[in-house]
């Protein structure tokens, strides 16, 4: 990977609402809970999907899909804590 450290040390995520309003409105009024992983994932610069994003640039590594276990492992830990 080209990036080896977090995007910003000590940054807090204090969002009350989901960043995906379509998904939030789909489950509104149901017993389904959303686990929004967008904020924590954005704190990991090397975890951003590169060539599959809307702002893809040539030569950027796709660490999320191939060589970065940390971000998906964090998602699994968050899901496990909710269960």
PEWO-V975560 format. One line per field, one symbol per residue. phi: phi as a letter, one per 20 degrees, with the letter a starting at -180 (. if undefined). A space follows every 50 residues. Layout:
# PEWO-V975560
phi: ???
This chain:
# PEWO-V975560
phi: .fdcbgfbfnfddcdedfedffffffdfndefdedeefgffffegfeffe feefdgcfnefdffedcdffffffgffffffff
